[in-house]
Amino acid sequence: MLLAVDIGNTDIVFGFFEQEKGWGAEMRHPSAHYTTAGKTFKNWLVEHSISPHLINKVVLSSVVPGVTPSLLASLKSLTGIDPLILGMELYEKLPLDIDNPEEIGSDLVANAYAAYQMFQKACIIVDFGTALTFTAVSSAGEIMGVAIAPGLKTAMKSLFANTAQLPMVPLDLPDSVIGKNTAHAVQAGILVGYVGLVNEVLDRMMAEMGGEAALVATGGLSSILKPVHKRFDHIDRKLTLEGLRMISEKYG
């Protein structure tokens, strides 16, 4: 059984993969409470009747360096396995040409690897997470570059934190862009605005890439902006975990 761990800015995601069954159970833990992640994960395994001895491989991606050492120690103690870490040393083995590899998030590398292996052509991966990222991959497998904007929740929280009278509202896409009340107005401005943002960045990226690219969406918030769903060739919330799995199978 493979354990793939994705340490993100908001959550730490633990995912299990078995060849016969595919992706199974998944656990999320707030990254801000990383000091309790190991204990929580151990208890979660007990609750789900999963023995640590069934885990024969661990692969990890982290974009929060301060969290990594603590969680690595917990995983090694629990499983007895040294996790494969997606980072600089591994980048050199991947069929991905990465400029400034020290700057790119390992989750974006995992996304790019999974999408390119899936389509074997130029692709753009949109990750709807804490940040909204667009990763362009060439037909030769080169990570051409990335566009980054605040994620939906990040934008909403920023607006709420910096205004006295605007409340936090549900991430529900409104039918009308003309807000009839405060909540509706915020939803119209942010959610409808983000539909435009996604479409504009995709249009310009595709134009710069010659107009031909597979479009892939991932991330926990990928289900919210339904008007852009029709643009994507593939939507997979587990894309990062899938990329980690593919990389661990070939290079682990």
C-alpha positions as CSV (number, residue, x, y, z in Angstrom):
1,M,0.0,0.0,0.0
2,L,1.3,3.4,-1.0
3,L,0.9,6.4,1.4
4,A,1.1,9.8,-0.5
5,V,1.3,12.9,1.6
6,D,0.7,16.4,0.3
7,I,1.6,19.2,2.7
8,G,-0.1,22.3,1.5
9,N,-0.6,25.8,2.9
10,T,-4.1,25.0,4.2
11,D,-4.2,21.2,4.7
12,I,-2.0,18.2,5.0
13,V,-3.5,15.4,2.8
14,F,-2.8,11.7,3.4
15,G,-4.0,9.4,0.6
16,F,-3.8,5.6,0.3
17,F,-3.3,3.8,-3.0
18,E,-3.6,0.0,-3.7
19,Q,-2.9,-1.4,-7.2
20,E,-6.1,-3.6,-7.1
21,K,-8.4,-0.9,-5.7
22,G,-6.9,2.5,-6.7
23,W,-7.3,5.5,-4.4
24,G,-9.1,4.7,-1.2
25,A,-9.3,6.5,2.2
26,E,-8.1,10.0,2.6
27,M,-7.4,12.2,5.6
28,R,-7.0,15.9,5.9
29,H,-5.4,17.8,8.8
30,P,-4.9,21.6,9.1
31,S,-1.3,22.5,8.3
32,A,-1.4,25.2,11.0
33,H,-1.8,22.4,13.6
34,Y,1.0,20.3,12.1
35,T,2.5,19.4,15.5
36,T,-0.5,17.2,16.1
37,A,-0.7,15.8,12.6
38,G,1.4,12.6,13.4
39,K,-0.7,11.7,16.4
40,T,-4.0,12.5,14.6
41,F,-2.9,10.3,11.6
42,K,-2.0,7.4,13.9
43,N,-5.4,7.6,15.6
44,W,-7.1,7.9,12.3
45,L,-5.4,4.7,11.1
46,V,-6.7,2.9,14.2
47,E,-10.3,4.2,13.6
48,H,-10.2,3.0,10.0
49,S,-8.6,-0.4,10.9
50,I,-5.5,0.3,8.7
51,S,-2.3,-1.2,10.0
52,P,0.8,0.8,9.4
53,H,2.5,-2.5,8.5
54,L,0.4,-2.5,5.3
55,I,2.2,0.6,4.1
56,N,5.2,-0.3,2.0
57,K,6.0,3.0,0.4
58,V,5.6,6.7,1.4
59,V,6.0,9.6,-0.9
60,L,5.7,13.2,0.2
61,S,5.4,16.7,-1.3
62,S,5.6,19.8,0.8
63,V,5.3,23.5,0.1
64,V,5.6,24.4,3.8
65,P,9.2,23.7,4.8
66,G,8.7,24.4,8.5
67,V,6.2,21.5,8.7
68,T,8.2,18.9,6.8
69,P,10.8,17.7,9.4
70,S,8.2,17.1,12.1
71,L,5.9,15.1,9.8
72,L,8.8,13.2,8.3
73,A,9.9,12.1,11.8
74,S,6.3,11.0,12.6
75,L,5.9,9.0,9.4
76,K,9.3,7.3,9.8
77,S,8.4,6.4,13.4
78,L,5.0,5.0,12.5
79,T,5.9,3.1,9.3
80,G,9.6,2.5,9.6
81,I,10.0,3.8,6.0
82,D,12.1,6.7,4.8
83,P,9.7,8.7,2.7
84,L,10.5,9.6,-0.9
85,I,10.5,13.4,-1.0
86,L,9.6,15.3,-4.1
87,G,12.3,18.0,-4.2
88,M,15.4,19.2,-6.0
89,E,17.3,15.9,-6.1
90,L,14.3,14.2,-7.7
91,Y,13.6,17.0,-10.1
92,E,16.8,16.1,-12.0
93,K,15.5,12.6,-12.8
94,L,12.1,13.8,-14.0
95,P,11.4,14.3,-17.7
96,L,10.4,17.9,-16.9
97,D,12.5,20.8,-17.9
98,I,12.2,23.2,-15.0
99,D,13.6,26.8,-14.9
100,N,14.5,27.9,-11.3
101,P,13.5,24.6,-9.8
102,E,14.3,26.0,-6.3
103,E,11.3,28.3,-6.7
104,I,8.6,26.0,-7.9
105,G,6.2,24.3,-5.5
106,S,6.6,20.5,-5.5
107,D,2.8,20.2,-5.7
108,L,2.9,21.9,-9.1
109,V,5.6,19.6,-10.2
110,A,3.5,16.6,-9.2
111,N,0.5,18.1,-11.0
112,A,2.5,18.7,-14.2
113,Y,4.0,15.2,-14.2
114,A,0.6,13.6,-13.8
115,A,-1.1,15.7,-16.5
116,Y,1.8,15.3,-19.0
117,Q,1.9,11.5,-18.4
118,M,-1.9,11.4,-18.9
119,F,-2.1,13.3,-22.2
120,Q,1.5,13.2,-23.6
121,K,1.0,16.6,-25.0
122,A,1.1,20.3,-24.0
123,C,-1.2,21.0,-21.1
124,I,-2.2,23.6,-18.6
125,I,-3.0,22.6,-15.1
126,V,-5.2,24.8,-13.0
127,D,-5.0,24.1,-9.2
128,F,-7.9,25.7,-7.3
129,G,-6.4,25.7,-3.8
130,T,-5.1,28.3,-1.3
131,A,-3.5,29.9,-4.3
132,L,-5.1,29.7,-7.8
133,T,-2.2,28.4,-10.0
134,F,-1.9,27.9,-13.8
135,T,1.0,25.7,-14.8
136,A,1.9,25.6,-18.5
137,V,3.7,22.4,-19.8
138,S,5.0,22.2,-23.3
139,S,4.6,19.4,-25.8
140,A,8.1,18.3,-24.9
141,G,7.3,18.1,-21.1
142,E,8.9,21.4,-20.2
143,I,7.3,23.4,-17.4
144,M,7.2,26.7,-19.3
145,G,6.0,28.8,-16.4
146,V,3.2,29.5,-13.8
147,A,0.6,32.2,-13.2
148,I,-0.5,32.6,-9.6
149,A,-3.5,34.4,-8.1
150,P,-5.0,34.3,-4.6
151,G,-7.3,31.3,-4.2
152,L,-11.1,31.8,-3.8
153,K,-11.1,31.4,0.0
154,T,-7.9,33.5,0.3
155,A,-9.5,36.3,-1.6
156,M,-12.7,36.0,0.5
157,K,-10.8,36.0,3.8
158,S,-8.7,39.0,2.7
159,L,-11.8,41.0,1.8
160,F,-13.4,40.1,5.1
161,A,-10.3,40.8,7.2
162,N,-9.8,44.3,5.7
163,T,-13.3,45.6,5.7
164,A,-15.5,46.5,8.7
165,Q,-18.9,45.7,7.3
166,L,-18.4,42.9,4.8
167,P,-19.2,39.4,6.2
168,M,-17.8,36.0,5.2
169,V,-20.2,34.4,2.8
170,P,-20.7,30.9,1.4
171,L,-18.7,30.1,-1.8
172,D,-21.9,29.8,-3.9
173,L,-21.9,31.1,-7.4
174,P,-24.8,33.5,-7.9
175,D,-27.2,33.5,-10.8
176,S,-26.9,37.2,-11.3
177,V,-23.8,39.5,-11.2
178,I,-25.9,42.4,-9.9
179,G,-25.8,41.8,-6.1
180,K,-29.1,42.5,-4.3
181,N,-27.6,42.3,-0.8
182,T,-24.1,42.3,0.7
183,A,-23.6,38.5,0.6
184,H,-24.8,38.4,-3.0
185,A,-22.6,41.4,-3.9
186,V,-19.5,39.6,-2.5
187,Q,-20.3,36.4,-4.3
188,A,-20.9,38.2,-7.6
189,G,-17.6,40.2,-7.4
190,I,-15.4,37.3,-6.3
191,L,-16.9,34.2,-7.8
192,V,-18.2,35.6,-11.1
193,G,-15.0,37.6,-11.2
194,Y,-12.9,34.5,-10.9
195,V,-14.8,32.8,-13.8
196,G,-13.5,35.7,-15.9
197,L,-10.0,35.4,-14.4
198,V,-9.8,31.7,-15.1
199,N,-11.0,32.1,-18.7
200,E,-8.7,35.1,-19.5
201,V,-5.6,33.4,-18.1
202,L,-6.4,30.2,-20.0
203,D,-7.1,32.1,-23.2
204,R,-3.8,34.0,-23.1
205,M,-1.7,31.0,-22.0
206,M,-3.2,28.9,-24.8
207,A,-2.5,31.6,-27.3
208,E,1.2,31.8,-26.2
209,M,1.5,28.1,-26.4
210,G,0.2,27.9,-30.0
211,G,-3.5,27.3,-29.2
212,E,-3.2,23.6,-28.5
213,A,-3.1,22.2,-25.0
214,A,-5.0,19.8,-22.8
215,L,-6.7,21.6,-19.9
216,V,-6.7,19.9,-16.4
217,A,-8.3,21.1,-13.2
218,T,-7.5,20.0,-9.7
219,G,-7.7,21.3,-6.1
220,G,-10.2,21.3,-3.3
221,L,-12.2,24.2,-4.8
222,S,-12.2,23.0,-8.4
223,S,-15.9,22.1,-8.1
224,I,-17.1,25.6,-7.3
225,L,-16.7,27.5,-10.6
226,K,-19.1,25.4,-12.7
227,P,-19.2,27.7,-15.7
228,V,-15.5,26.9,-16.5
229,H,-15.9,23.1,-16.1
230,K,-16.7,22.7,-19.7
231,R,-13.3,24.0,-20.7
232,F,-11.4,21.2,-19.0
233,D,-10.5,17.9,-20.6
234,H,-10.1,16.4,-17.1
235,I,-11.0,17.3,-13.6
236,D,-9.3,15.4,-10.8
237,R,-9.1,16.6,-7.1
238,K,-6.5,13.9,-6.5
239,L,-4.1,15.0,-9.3
240,T,-1.3,16.0,-6.9
241,L,-1.5,12.6,-5.1
242,E,-1.7,10.8,-8.5
243,G,1.5,12.7,-9.6
244,L,3.2,11.6,-6.4
245,R,2.1,8.0,-7.0
246,M,3.4,8.0,-10.6
247,I,6.7,9.5,-9.6
248,S,7.2,7.1,-6.7
249,E,6.5,4.1,-8.9
250,K,9.1,5.2,-11.5
251,Y,11.7,6.8,-9.4
252,G,11.1,5.6,-5.8
